[in-house]
Amino acid sequence: MDQHLHLQYEVHRRAAGDPRGARRAVPLLIFRAGRTPGSGVRPSPMAARGGLQGVAMRIETHDAMILMEDVGKWYGDFHVLQDINLKISAGERIVVCGPSGSGKSTLIRCLNRLEHHQTGRIVVNGVELTDRIRQLSGPLSEIGMVFQGFNLFPHLTILENCTLAPLTVRKMKRKDAEAKAMAFLERVKIPDQASKYPGQLSGGQQQRAAIARALCMSPKVMLFDEPTSALDPEMVKEVLDTMVGLAQDGMTMIVVTHEMGFARQVADRVIFMDKGRIVEENNPQDFFENPANERSKLFLSQLLH
Ligand SMILES: Nc1ncnc2c1ncn2[C@@H]1O[C@H](COP(=O)(O)OP(=O)(O)OP(=O)(O)O)[C@@H](O)[C@H]1O
């Protein structure tokens, strides 16, 4: 489970000291949300000084919302992602599956800078993710992520969880942010939980609140990392139904899940990973009925037993 929920605050500042004025750089300064109850939101020391942490430059990727080219990543000596090549268009629904430890979470965490790749290139929404961009910010803040463990702020109400980023990152007026949050809480069918704290909700309700919170930032793409694995079986359906609704609305989605029924119903493509590689990329019908890879066949047969 991810313990590090960061919110990114974007501060636009003209690049200082560029005598030619040719590089219209937009420094992206990152603040970190307080992680202890009551600590509120504080800028990192560097951000408080107005320091430069990263420079984003728009890259033309044609119709690709997400582009991964020969991406590699290591944890120490362990090669966790190898030769990852992936192109995802706006509106596509991708399900990523594979055995435990195959690198699925790491792959999607690289897309929003919770992890850093070491080789190759990742471009998200026209922005290349370089080492200088430490976390999502600017155009990348339009990526929503939903974690297995919900990661709601426990000391904030559900409504406050949903309005925090729109108020601080998007600078929305409180009235508008709250109206938007309530609209999404209605959509995920928990408007009556708005004034409660996460600990007072069921797991399924917390996960739907987490989805509503992500939607409040008007994301262009949503990443889901095993969103139902921590839920009791009776709560899985309510979360999957919410995700199916999002898919039907045309949201670009990358979903790491073992819920193969969801994959069959929703996915445009299924990506199967093994030992850090994408070993099969197929439409759901072929993937489930005629998997091309021996490892996928074994994986699917084990799921059925
Ligand atoms: N921070 C880390 N440091 C070292 N190794 C890590 C780290 N995070 C993950 N790993 C290792 O990298 C491999 C891939 O992990 P990852 O979580 O991406 O796999 P996964 O396919 O999502 O697995 P699961 O289905 O069990 O969640 C695993 O062997 C894991 O132990």
The ligand as a Gaussian input file, in Angstrom:
#p B3LYP/6-31G(d) Opt

LIG

0 1
 N       10.520000      -0.052000      -3.164000
 C       10.937000      -1.260000      -3.544000
 N       12.187000      -1.670000      -3.303000
 C       12.629000      -2.875000      -3.702000
 N       11.871000      -3.761000      -4.372000
 C       10.616000      -3.402000      -4.640000
 C       10.069000      -2.145000      -4.245000
 N        8.786000      -2.074000      -4.655000
 C        8.539000      -3.241000      -5.271000
 N        9.621000      -4.025000      -5.267000
 C        9.739000      -5.351000      -5.878000
 O        9.517000      -5.190000      -7.261000
 C        8.757000      -6.266000      -7.762000
 C        7.564000      -5.734000      -8.482000
 O        6.706000      -5.120000      -7.531000
 P        5.277000      -4.587000      -7.957000
 O        4.595000      -4.124000      -6.713000
 O        5.402000      -3.623000      -9.074000
 O        4.618000      -5.921000      -8.497000
 P        3.109000      -6.254000      -8.781000
 O        3.077000      -6.989000     -10.070000
 O        2.279000      -5.041000      -8.678000
 O        2.792000      -7.273000      -7.593000
 P        1.443000      -7.511000      -6.746000
 O        0.434000      -8.090000      -7.696000
 O        1.873000      -8.519000      -5.703000
 O        1.039000      -6.196000      -6.166000
 C        8.442000      -7.162000      -6.585000
 O        9.381000      -8.223000      -6.588000
 C        8.650000      -6.298000      -5.388000
 O        9.070000      -7.034000      -4.276000

